[in-house]
Amino acid sequence: MKHTQSALVRILDEHQPVISNLLRGHISQMSIEKLLIYADRLGLALDIHKSRGRRRAA
């Protein structure tokens, strides 16, 4: 599914510079919550799994 930047502005209810950064992969300044909202608005299904981290030696 490909959308134009102007369509994404409407769908995601964001300003064009934010959409431009998103499309270029510049997401380090975006919160996980915001990315999940975008995924929901785009109708994407997500599976989130957390693996156990390694235990650190004391």
Secondary structure, 3 states (H helix, E strand, C coil): CCCCHHHHHHHHCCCHHHHHHHHCCCCCCCCHHHHHHHHHHCCCCCCCCCCCCCCCCC
